[in-house]
Amino acid sequence: MRSWQLSKAMVWRWAATGLLLTLLLGCQESNQGPATQSLDPGAIQVQTAPLLTTAAACTNRFAARTLNHMTGMAVARIGFFYSNGAGMAVNDLDNDGDNDLVLGNLLGPNHIFWNEGNWQFRQEVLFEGSTRGLVAIDVDADGWRDIFVATRSGDMRYWHNSGDGQFEEQRLPGLDGYAYSFDWADLDGDGDLDLVAASYDASLEKQNPLFREGDRAGVSVYVQEAGQFSRTRLIDEAQALTTNLVDLNGDGKLDILVGNDFDVPDYVWLNGDDGWQKTDLFATTTMSTMSIALGDVDNNGRTELFAADMHPYSDAPEIMSQWEPAMANMMMHEMAEDDPQQMANVLQVWDAEGQVVNTAVEHGISATGWSWSSQFGDLDQDGFLDLYVVNGMQALDNFSHLPNDELIEENQVYHNDGQGQFVSMPDWGLNSRSGGRSMVMADLDGDGDLDIVVNNLQDPAQMFENQLCEGESLLVELSQPGSANTNAIGATLILRSEAGTYRRIVQATSGYLSGNTAQVHFGFPDGTVLESLQVIWPDGQTSQVRDVQAGQLLKIERGPGS
């Protein structure tokens, strides 16, 4: 348990007056963005807490630790869909200031790991059963983060956090569709959390060939009103390994981005005045989108989108001999050079004309292996977002030519050099070969840098303690007591410094089947002078915090009714 040493006097900060901003999340800078209005200076309260200065030994790498959790199987030889693994989430479940962990399973217990400090975690069984997508967020706005999961059968389940360390399964009225992946945010601007959930039809059909007889599959929007959810079905089919809510056209509204498997093009719906508008936004997509990561990789104020696919990370003969039989089996159609779907990763970048261009090859991240969860994070705290991708596959269907039907690959980590290149960093110690599936980044030991947790398939889950000891950091956690979106999911944070401007988005989920912490991490070089932190709240209101210092956790609370 962390002792935050909060300042005795609550520090009041102020909002900038008369500020007009253009919200740019993954779009070209223009004068056509939404206007935002500044909050009254008394509308926010800021608490500061120092980050730990007694960091672990500086080894210039990550130190691996294991958790007593393993995603297991009910069969001796794994086929498709079992091989997809289970989800996980990180967040503070007991409001003690530490990030706790929730790890899903396919056979056996789903676990909570209560963070008791100093890398000690107390294990507790949440429930027995299969889990896909997983998140820990405050669904009912009572100030305690609940647990929400999608199961292998496609059902959605919800555990209410009573605040005393106990979770009780409850029903959320109206959530009657199938889900594999999902995301939460306020989609209609009424202040509460809505849900977008998408099915993985190939897996459902394997379990129940008659699953299409109902109307539960596809992509659905669930709008919440006073605890009741009403459903709008956007499409009746999906192969959705990842679902993301992000402003794609810079109008201040969250749009829907669904990454599909099995040669199904990714789906995009824009949040328009007349409802959801399906559109083809990308000239190039993956053949099979396994996960999507969002981040401003060049600090230009625009959010880039990274979609991971399956492609060997090396053309060495020993690698290609493992891949080639599977690649021939997976190819859905003959691919031309200009095919809009490529069996490779894509990095979607908005150019100066506002067009979306795939630059994965130019950035050096087009091929990362049989990839699952991918996440951006400033691991070395130099001010630029790095990339981590977990890998591996085990399936009788495609890899019967290999021992145990398993493609064993190293996870891949790439350092963003700030000059447009992502450089492989095997010396960082993140090249595990344990079959990663879901993965999160968060500060687990209170020292301010990003640690990593991976939920592996048929291997113990792993934690990687960041011992790079580079740069400095700032952690920010938003809250809106009295609001139905207590942790301001969907907010944007803009940190201005003498070294540059850094932008982050508060997301409920990201990567593959992975739920995020409410703490937002900024890294920057040693000695960087911080100028201000701007918060664009989910409703478009803005706040400005000045006199920001490195090495702190800022807890920014927006008052009720502001």
N, C-alpha and C positions, 0 to 999 in steps of 0.2 A: 504494500500500500504506500502510495506516494504522499509525503507531507509537502504541501505546496507553498508554505510560508507566504501566504497572500498578504499584501500590504494592508495595514490596519485601516488606513483611510481609503475609501473607494475613490478611484481617480476618475473624474469626469472629463470626457473629451468633447470635441465639438465637431459639428458637421460643417463642411464648407457651404457657403451661401451662394445662391445663384449659379450653381454649377450645372452645365449642360454637357452631357456625354453621349457618345455614340457607342453602343454596345456591340462589340465585335468578337463573336465567338465563332471562329472558323469561317470568316467571310471577309471580303475586301473592305478596307477602310473607305468610308464614304460619308456623305452628309445626310444620308437617308435613314440612319438608325433611329431608334426610339429615344425620345427625350426622357430624362430621369430627373427626379425632384429631390432636393436635399432635405434631410430630416432636420428638425430643430436640434440645436446643440445638446439640449437636455434629454434627448430621446434615447441616448445610449449610455451605457456604463461600462467601464473597462477595468478589469482586474488583471494584474500582472503577477506572474510567478516565475522565479528563476529556474532555468533548466539546470540539471545536475552538471557540476564541473568535475566531479570525480569519475571521469569516463573510464571504460575498461582499457586494458592494454592496447596500445596502438600498434597493430601488426600490419597495417596497410592492406588489409583484406577483411573478408567476412569470416566469422567463426561459426561453424555449423554446430547445432544442437538438435536433439531429437525430442519429439513429444510422444507420449504413450497413446498413440492413436494410429490406426492403420485402416484405410478404406479397403474392405475385403470383398470377396466374391463368393457366390454360391455354387460356382461351377469350377471344374478342374482346368478346363481350357476355355479361355475367354473369347467370346465373339464380339461383334460390333455392339455398341451401345452400353454394354457393361464396361467396355474399355474407356468410356468417356469419363469415368470417375465421378467424384462428388464435390460439392461446393464448400465454401468456408466464408467466414466473416470476421471482422475485427472491429471492436468499438468498446466503449466504457459501459459495462452493463450494471455496475453497482455505484456509479457516480463517485468513485474514490480518486479519479484522476488518472487511472491506469487503463491502458487498452487491454481488454480481455479478448479471448478467442472463442469462436464457435466453429467446430469442424464437423462436416457432414460425412456420411457413410453410405455404402450400398448394402452391406450386410454387417449387422452389428450395431453398436451404440453410436449415436451422434453425441459429441462431447462439448461441454463448456470447459474452458480452461481459465480459471479465475487468476488474474495477474496479481500476485502478492508481493511483487518487487524483487529486485536482484535476481531476475531470471528464474524465479520460483513460481510455478503455476499449479494451482489446486484443481484436480480433475473431477468433473461431475457429469453423470449421464443425463442428457436432456430427454432423449427418447430413442427407441429402437426402430429402425426403418430406413428406407432408401431416400436419399436427398440429392437433388440437383442444385438449382439456384438457391442462394442463402444470403440473408442480410440481417443486420441488427440495427433497427431504427425505431424511433418513437412513433408508432402507428396511431395510437390513441391520444397523443399529446398530453400525457399525464406527467411528463418529466423523466420517465424511465424508458430505456430502450428495450423494445420487444424483439422477438425473433420470428422471422417470416421465411418460409421455405417453399420450394416447389419439389415435389417428389418424383420418383422414377415413373410412377403411374400417371403423372400429369396433374395430380391434385395439388391444391395450395393449402398449406397449414400455417397456423398462427399461434404463437405462444406469448401470452400476455405476461409482462414483467410486473410483479406485484410490489417491487421495491424492497423486499426483505430477502432477496436471494432466491425467491421461488418463481417458477414459471408455470402458468396454467394454460393448457390448450383451450382456445376458444374459437368460435366461428365468426368470421367476418361476413356479414350478410351481403349476398350478391356476387361473391367471387365463385362463380360456377363454371368457368371455362377451364381448359387445360393450360398448363404452364410448364416450361422447361427453364427459360430465362425470363427476366423481368427487370423493371426499374421503377422507382418511385420518385415523384416530384409533384409540384402544384401545376397542373396543366391548364386549368381554367381560370386561374387568377383569383380564386375565392379564399385562398389562405390555407387550405388543408391539403393533405397529400393524396394524390391520385396514383393509379397504378396502370402500367402497360405490361401485359403478359403475353408471351408467345410460346407456341407449342413446337415440339420436335416430332414431326409426324412419323418419320421413319422408325423411331423408337416405339412410339405408341402402336403402330401397326404390327410390329413384331410381337407385342404383348397381347394385342386385341385387334384382329383383322377387321372387326366391325366398328372400330372407334369413330369412323366418319358418319355413322348413322345419326348421331346427335349433331349439335351445332357448337361443340365445345372447343374445336381445334382452330388453329389460325392465330391471328394477332388481334387482341382486344384491348380497348381502353376502358378502364373502370374509374368513373368519376365519383368521388366521395361527397356525400351530403349528410351531415349529422350522423356519421358512422355507418350509413347505408351506401352500398356501391351499386351504381347503375352501369350496365355494360353496353358498349358499342363495338360491334365486330367489324374490323376494318378489312379483313381478308380471311378466307376460310381454309387456307393451307399455309404451312410454314415449316421450315427446317431450322429453327432459330436457336443457335448456340449462344447468341448474345443479343441483348436488347439495351439500348441506350437512349436517354433523353438529353438532348443538347440543342441549343439554338444554332441552326445550320444556315440561316439566311440573314441574321443580324437584325431581326425585328423585335427582339426582346422576349419572344415566346419560345418555349421549349418544343422542339420537333421530335419525331420518332425515327430512330435508326435501328434497323434489325439486321443482324448479320446471319446469313443462311448457309447451311451446309449443302452438299450434294448438288452442286451446279445450279442451285436456285439463286438468281441475282438478289443482292441485298435490297431490302425495302426501305424507302424513305417516305414519310408523311410529314408535310409542312402543316404547322398549326395556324390556319388562316381564319379570317373573320367569318367565313362561311363553313367552317368545320375542317376536317382533316383532308388534305389534298395530296394524293399519291403522286410522286414525281420521280423522274430519273435524274438524279443529281450528278452521278459520277460517270465519267467516260470509261473508266476502267475499274473493275472490282476483282476480288479473288474468285477462284473457282469454288472454294469452300471456306467461308469466313469462320474461323475458330474463336476469335476474340477480337475486341476493339478496345484500343487505348486512346485517350484524348489528352492533348497537351500542347502548349505553345513551345515548340522545340527550338525556335530561333529567337524568342523574346521580341517578336515584332507586333504583338498584340492580337494575333490571330491564332485560333486553336487548330492544330493539325490532327488528323485522324489516322491512326495506324491500325490496319486490319491484318491479322496473322492468318496464314494458310499453311499448307504442307509443301515443303520443298527442301531437298537436302542442303545443309549448310556447307557442304564441301563436295567437290567432284572427285575426291580421292577414290581410287578403285575399291578399296575396302568399304567405303561408305555407299557408293553407287551399287555395288553388288547386293547390298541389303535392301536397297530401295527399289530397284528396277522392276522386279516382279510385282510389287505392290502398286507402283505407278501405272503399269500397264493395266492392272485390274481396276484401278480407280478412274481412269480417264473416261469421262462421260461422253465426250465428242472430240473429233479431231480439232486441234487448236491452231489457228493461224497467228502470225505475228501481231496482227492488228485485232485479234479477238478481244471483245470487251471484257471477257473474263480470263484471267491468267492464273495458272497454278503456281502462285507466288504471293508474297506479302505485298501490300500496297500502303503507301504513305500519301494520303490525300492532302494536298497543299493548295490554298487559294492564291492565285498569282495576282499581279498588279491589275489585270483586267477583270478580276472577279471570277475567273474560270478555275475549275478544280482540276488539278494535274497530279498524276501519280509520280512521285519522285523517290520511291523506295530504292531503286537501283542507284540513283545518284547519291543517296544518303548512306548506302552500304548496308541496308537492312531488308533486302528483298527475299532473302533465303535464310531462315533460322531453324530449319528442321521440321519435324512433325510437331507443330506448335500448338499449345493450348493457351493458358492465360498469359497475357502480355500486359505490362504496366509501365507507364512513365513515372520517373521519380528522380530527383536530384540526389543521387546516391553519394557523390563525392563533394557535394555542396560547393560547386564552383559557379552556380548561377544558371546552369543549363540542365535540362531534363535528360536523364539517361534512360535506357530501355532494358528491361529484363523480360525474357521469354522462357517459359518452362516447356520441356519437350518429352517425347517418348510415345510409344504405342505398343500395345499388346493385343493381338487379335488373330484368332485362327483363320479368319476370312482372308487376310492379306499377308500374314507373316508366318505361315506354316513352314516356310523354308528356313526359319531361324530357330535356334533353341528356345523352348518355352513360348514359341510364337511371338517373340518380343523384339521390337526394334528398340535397342538401348542407345539413347543419345544423351549428350551433355546439354544441360540448360545453357542458354546463351545470354550474356550480359554485354551491353555496348555503352561505352563512354561517349557522350556528346561533346565533341571538341570545341563547340561554339563556332566552327568555321564551315558547318554544313556536312560534317562527316560523323558517323557513329562507328567507333573503333572497338573491335572485340577486346575484352579485358579478361582473359582466362586467369590472370594472376590475382583477381579479386576474390577467388575462392567460391564462386557461385555456380560452378560448372558441375553440379550434382548430376548423377545418372540414375536417379531413383524413380523416374516416371512421374514427373509433376503434372498436375491437372489444374486445380484452382490455386490462386496465389494472391497475397496482399502485401502491401507495404505500409508500415506504421512505426512510430517510435514506441518500443516496448519497454525500454529501461529508463526513460526520462532524461536522456542526455541530448535530445533534440534532433538526432539524425535518424534516417530511415532504416529500420530493420525489415526483414522479409520473412514471411511464413508461407510454406508450400504444403498443400494437402496432396500427397502422393497416392498412386494406385499400387496396392499390394506391397507397400514399403512404408515404414514409419514416417509420419509427418515430420517436417524439418523446420527449424527456426535458424535464421542466419543473423547473427549479431554484427552490426556495422562497427568495425574497428579500423576504418580508414583514417579516422581522426583528421579529416580535412575540412577547411572552411568553417563557416558559422551558420547558424540557423535561427529561424523564427517560426514558432508554431502558433496557429490561430484557431480558435474554436468559437463559433457563433451560436447564440441562443436567442430565442424569441419566446420567453415565458408568456403564457396567455394566448399564444398563437397556436393554431392547429398544425403548424410546421415548426416544431420547437427548435430544430437545429438548422433552420434556414437552408434546406436542401434546394439546390438550384441557384444559390447566390454566387456571385463572382467577387474575387479578391484581387486587388491590384496593388502590389508593393512597389513603391518608387524609391530608388536609391541612386547614389552617385555612380554606381557600376552598371545600372540599367533598370529596366522595369520588368517585373515578373507578374504573371497572371495565373490564377488558379480558379478552378470551378469546384463547388461543393457538390459531390455526386454520391448518391446512395450506393450504386453498384458500378463496377467497371471490370475490364478484362473478361475472364471466363468464369461464370458462376460465383463471383466473388463480391462480397459486401465490404464497403469502405468504412474507415474511421471518420468521425466528425472533425478530427484535428487535421488542419491543412498545413502542410510543410513548405517552407521556403528555405532554400539554401543560397549562399552567396560567399564570395571570397573573404578571407580574413581581413578585418579592418574596414570593411565596407560601411560607409555612413548611410544609414537608412533615413529617408526623408518623410515619407507618409505612407499610410495604408488606407486604401479606399475600399469600402464595402458597397457593392451593388446588391441590395437585398432582393429576394425573389419577386417582390412586387414592384421593383424598379426604383424604389427610394434609395438614396445614397447616404453614406456616413463617411466622415474623414477622421482618421486618428493620426495625430502628429506626435512628435517626440518618441518615435518607435525605436526601441533598443534591441540589438541582437541578443541571443542567449536567453530568450524569454518565451513563455507561453502567454499569449494574450487571450483572455476570455472576454468577448464583446457581447454584451447583453442589450438587446433592443427592448425598450419598455413597452408594456401592454398599451394598445391603442394608438401607438405612434405611427 
